[in-house]
Amino acid sequence: MTDVFQIVLAKRPVGDVTADCFRKETAKLPALNDGEILIASRFLSLDPYMRPRMSELRSYVPPFELDKPLTGGSVGEVVESRNPRYAKGDTVMGLLNWASHTVHDGKGLRKIDPAAAPLQANLGVLGMPSFTAWYGMKHICKPKAGETAFVSAATGAVGQVAGQLAKLAGATVVGCAGDEQKCQWAVREAGYDACFNHRTERDYGAVLDKLCPKGIDSDFENVGGKIFHEVFARLNNFGRVAFCGAISEYQDKDPIAGPPKMFTIVQRRLTIQGFIVSDHAAMLPEFVAEVGGLLKAGKLKSRETIVDGLAKAPQAFLGLLKGENFGKLIVKV
Ligand SMILES: NC(=O)c1ccc[n+]([C@@H]2O[C@H](COP(=O)([O-])OP(=O)(O)OC[C@H]3O[C@@H](n4cnc5c(N)ncnc54)[C@H](OP(=O)(O)O)[C@@H]3O)[C@@H](O)[C@H]2O)c1
């Protein structure tokens, strides 16, 4: 029997996640049944949506189970197979345990070509976060020349791609990020017209008035809370909001109220659309063709933070909720 190193949910957080919400353990893996495969994880993606899943709240995905390994988007290698669709040596991606190895029934996995791109890119600029940015920009924000597009968490895994897509569409693009180095990268490398530091800026309204003098036509919303309230107040007639996430609120004990003056939605004929990228999986080939093409042509930059060793995943996840990652956060298992 193979030993597996895994990280389980030890307790549900109330408010901020703490290190004791996770437990590292070693367990024995059972022998495979017919139809099952054993996957050795290579890379694990850490994502903000994991925070709501640690709570018991009803959502679009069920909560993580107590005393069971957490799961996350991963790339791994099949090391044993009793499933005719997979052979030893196949590289696969899908939802795997926060563990060195996962026993899997093969459903929902995708085989990938390990030679096509660095393995971890399948979790970032060629994966779910980038697909999220592409869908929200192309189908909801629809930026164009002459317009102003705003992106919060502008250098995060989703935001960095969202901002560059808006720029490629010809819009003036303004973002916010959590430190000077990130803001400089946004402007110098990702092509944002401006980016403000939301941790040092005291008056979000004043800085938005300065950087978006013609108002805001589209908002790719990753952060929610106070930043969103100020952006909302500055949306132009027929403005669009791709409501992708609200990371500033994921640790709050009570849900934060939405922006005041909701009748603005009617007065300015706004479209505010929440979306979950997995609902649009049928568009994956279109995304891969478009964004893969931009990458090959050198028109898309990306940043990632790679943490070495699964044991460091809990600490890295706590850091993600404080903005310590720069770009896509990935654990090299
Ligand atoms: N709807 C969907 O299908 C979908 C799919 C993927 C992701 N999402 C959402 O998209 C958003 C971005 O995800 P991501 O994968 O790109 O995450 P990420 O950027 O890798 O990590 C989150 C970033 O958010 C910023 N942040 C954290 N706490 C913040 C706070 N209190 N106020 C302002 N900024 C804060 C931090 O950057 P700074 O240093 O800049 O503060 C941090 O690096 C999240 O809300 C996530 O839940 C939604």
The ligand as a Tripos MOL2 file, in Angstrom:
@<TRIPOS>MOLECULE
LIG
   48    52     1     0     0
SMALL
NO_CHARGES

@<TRIPOS>ATOM
      1 N1        -16.6930   33.5130  -11.0160 N.am      1 LIG1
      2 C1        -15.7690   32.6130  -11.2850 C.2       1 LIG1
      3 O1        -16.0060   31.6300  -12.0130 O.2       1 LIG1
      4 C2        -14.3850   32.8040  -10.7270 C.ar      1 LIG1
      5 C3        -13.3020   32.0090  -11.1550 C.ar      1 LIG1
      6 C4        -12.0240   32.2870  -10.6370 C.ar      1 LIG1
      7 C5        -11.8540   33.3030   -9.6910 C.ar      1 LIG1
      8 N2        -12.9430   34.0100   -9.2880 N.ar      1 LIG1
      9 C6        -12.7980   35.1420   -8.3510 C.3       1 LIG1
     10 O2        -11.9530   36.0850   -8.9730 O.3       1 LIG1
     11 C7        -11.2650   36.8370   -7.9700 C.3       1 LIG1
     12 C8         -9.7630   36.8210   -8.2620 C.3       1 LIG1
     13 O3         -9.3150   35.4770   -8.2180 O.3       1 LIG1
     14 P1         -7.8150   35.1190   -8.5890 P.3       1 LIG1
     15 O4         -7.7710   33.6700   -8.8570 O.co2     1 LIG1
     16 O5         -7.3240   36.0680   -9.5850 O.co2     1 LIG1
     17 O6         -7.0800   35.3750   -7.1910 O.3       1 LIG1
     18 P2         -5.5930   35.9130   -6.9640 P.3       1 LIG1
     19 O7         -5.4430   37.2310   -7.5740 O.co2     1 LIG1
     20 O8         -4.6340   34.8720   -7.2600 O.co2     1 LIG1
     21 O9         -5.5200   36.1710   -5.4010 O.3       1 LIG1
     22 C9         -6.3360   37.0650   -4.8680 C.3       1 LIG1
     23 C10        -5.7880   38.5100   -4.8770 C.3       1 LIG1
     24 O10        -6.8340   39.3440   -4.4340 O.3       1 LIG1
     25 C11        -6.3050   40.4460   -3.7610 C.3       1 LIG1
     26 N3         -6.9690   40.6140   -2.4580 N.ar      1 LIG1
     27 C12        -6.9880   39.7590   -1.4290 C.ar      1 LIG1
     28 N4         -7.6720   40.2690   -0.4030 N.ar      1 LIG1
     29 C13        -8.0810   41.4960   -0.7970 C.ar      1 LIG1
     30 C14        -8.8320   42.5280   -0.1700 C.ar      1 LIG1
     31 N5         -9.3000   42.3900    1.0750 N.pl3     1 LIG1
     32 N6         -9.0710   43.6400   -0.8670 N.ar      1 LIG1
     33 C15        -8.6050   43.7850   -2.1150 C.ar      1 LIG1
     34 N7         -7.8800   42.8420   -2.7590 N.ar      1 LIG1
     35 C16        -7.6360   41.7130   -2.1020 C.ar      1 LIG1
     36 C17        -4.8260   40.1670   -3.5160 C.3       1 LIG1
     37 O11        -4.0790   40.9740   -4.4080 O.3       1 LIG1
     38 P3         -3.6800   42.4690   -4.0230 P.3       1 LIG1
     39 O12        -2.2900   42.4030   -3.5090 O.co2     1 LIG1
     40 O13        -3.8030   43.1590   -5.3140 O.co2     1 LIG1
     41 O14        -4.6160   42.9830   -2.9860 O.co2     1 LIG1
     42 C18        -4.6620   38.7070   -3.8980 C.3       1 LIG1
     43 O15        -3.3990   38.4510   -4.4480 O.3       1 LIG1
     44 C19       -11.6410   36.2230   -6.6400 C.3       1 LIG1
     45 O16       -12.6930   36.9750   -6.0890 O.3       1 LIG1
     46 C20       -12.1470   34.8320   -7.0220 C.3       1 LIG1
     47 O17       -13.0320   34.3030   -6.0830 O.3       1 LIG1
     48 C21       -14.1860   33.7800   -9.7870 C.ar      1 LIG1
@<TRIPOS>BOND
     1     1     2 1
     2     2     3 2
     3     2     4 1
     4     4     5 ar
     5     4    48 ar
     6     5     6 ar
     7     6     7 ar
     8     7     8 ar
     9     8     9 1
    10     8    48 ar
    11     9    10 1
    12     9    46 1
    13    10    11 1
    14    11    12 1
    15    11    44 1
    16    12    13 1
    17    13    14 1
    18    14    15 2
    19    14    16 1
    20    14    17 1
    21    17    18 1
    22    18    19 2
    23    18    20 1
    24    18    21 1
    25    21    22 1
    26    22    23 1
    27    23    24 1
    28    23    42 1
    29    24    25 1
    30    25    26 1
    31    25    36 1
    32    26    27 ar
    33    26    35 ar
    34    27    28 ar
    35    28    29 ar
    36    29    30 ar
    37    29    35 ar
    38    30    31 1
    39    30    32 ar
    40    32    33 ar
    41    33    34 ar
    42    34    35 ar
    43    36    37 1
    44    36    42 1
    45    37    38 1
    46    38    39 2
    47    38    40 1
    48    38    41 1
    49    42    43 1
    50    44    45 1
    51    44    46 1
    52    46    47 1
@<TRIPOS>SUBSTRUCTURE
     1 LIG1         1 GROUP 0 **** ****
